Amino acid sequence: MAVVINQMGNALVFEGGQSHAGVRSWHVIGRGIEEGENPIKAVQHELSQCLGHDQGYWIYLGSYEGCQGRVGHLFCAKDVPHTEPLPKSCVQAKWVPLHDLRLALLDGRFSDMSIAANVALTLFLLPTVS
């Protein structure tokens, strides 16, 4: 999965259903990968399906062991050219200011811990990554 930050400083999020906090949950781009599949290529493919390109400065943030022993990979893509999400591929996608991303960590919109970790690591590294 990846947190995607465009050149305007906005993050790409996907709205889901109601979270336990009573607000619409947010997700970042990503999917499960097949055995032998390159993790960054998989998430870049997902971004390409959503925006029509996978351009940007890609940063590997780490890996973790998830449910049923599956390994998850965390990335950040920054300086992504601003493109509106393709309507057929990314109906629930939208760009939000980074301030809203920070607030979403606190109000329960990121109800999945792996997504919250991906967002937190990205926000932590953003000021130092150029």
C-alpha positions in Angstrom: 0.0 0.0 0.0 1.1 3.6 -0.5 0.3 7.1 0.7 0.2 9.2 -2.5 1.1 12.9 -2.2 0.6 15.2 -5.2 2.7 18.2 -6.2 0.1 20.4 -4.6 0.6 18.8 -1.2 -2.6 16.8 -1.1 -3.0 13.1 -0.3 -5.1 10.6 -2.3 -7.6 8.7 -0.1 -10.4 6.3 -0.8 -13.7 6.6 1.2 -15.1 3.4 2.6 -18.0 2.5 4.9 -18.7 3.7 8.4 -15.8 3.2 10.8 -16.2 2.2 14.5 -15.9 6.0 15.3 -19.1 6.7 13.3 -17.3 8.5 10.4 -16.6 7.3 6.9 -13.4 5.3 6.9 -10.4 6.2 4.7 -8.0 3.9 2.9 -4.9 4.4 0.8 -4.1 2.8 -2.5 -2.9 -0.8 -2.5 -4.0 -4.4 -2.7 -2.8 -7.9 -1.8 0.1 -9.1 -3.9 0.5 -12.5 -5.5 3.5 -14.7 -4.6 6.5 -13.6 -6.5 5.0 -10.3 -7.5 7.1 -7.2 -7.0 5.4 -5.1 -4.2 6.3 -1.7 -5.6 5.3 -2.6 -9.1 1.9 -3.9 -7.8 1.1 -0.6 -6.0 2.4 1.4 -8.9 0.0 -0.5 -11.2 -2.9 0.3 -8.8 -2.0 4.0 -9.0 -1.8 3.8 -12.8 -5.2 2.3 -12.9 -6.6 5.1 -10.7 -4.8 8.2 -12.1 -3.6 7.1 -15.5 0.1 7.2 -14.5 2.4 6.1 -11.7 4.8 9.0 -11.7 6.3 10.4 -8.5 9.2 9.9 -6.1 8.6 6.5 -4.5 9.9 5.8 -1.0 10.0 2.4 0.7 8.8 2.8 4.3 9.0 -0.8 5.5 7.3 -4.2 5.7 5.3 -6.0 8.3 3.7 -9.4 8.9 0.0 -9.2 8.7 -2.9 -11.5 9.0 -2.3 -15.2 8.3 1.4 -14.6 8.0 1.1 -12.4 4.9 3.7 -9.8 4.4 2.6 -6.2 3.8 4.7 -3.4 2.3 4.4 0.3 3.0 5.4 3.0 0.5 5.0 6.7 -0.1 4.8 8.4 -3.5 5.4 12.1 -3.3 5.5 14.8 -5.9 3.0 12.9 -8.0 1.6 15.1 -10.8 -1.9 16.2 -9.9 -4.5 14.2 -11.9 -8.1 13.7 -11.0 -8.9 10.1 -10.3 -10.4 8.2 -13.2 -14.2 7.9 -12.6 -14.5 4.3 -13.7 -11.5 3.0 -11.7 -11.6 5.1 -8.5 -15.1 6.1 -7.7 -14.4 6.7 -4.0 -11.0 8.4 -4.5 -10.4 12.0 -3.6 -7.5 14.4 -2.9 -7.4 15.8 0.7 -5.1 18.3 2.3 -2.3 16.9 4.5 -3.9 18.6 7.5 -7.0 16.4 7.0 -4.7 13.3 6.8 -3.3 14.2 10.2 -6.8 14.7 11.7 -7.9 11.3 10.2 -5.2 9.5 12.3 -6.9 10.9 15.4 -10.6 10.6 14.7 -10.7 7.0 13.6 -11.0 7.4 9.9 -8.0 5.0 9.4 -9.5 2.0 11.2 -6.9 -0.4 9.9 -3.6 -0.2 11.8 -1.4 -1.0 8.8 -3.0 2.0 6.9 -2.6 4.2 10.0 1.1 3.2 10.3 1.6 3.9 6.6 0.1 7.4 7.0 2.0 8.1 10.2 5.3 7.1 8.7 4.7 9.2 5.6 3.7 12.3 7.7 6.8 11.8 9.9 9.2 11.6 7.0 7.6 14.3 4.7 9.5 17.3 6.1 12.9 15.5 5.7 12.4 13.8 2.4 13.2 16.0 -0.6 
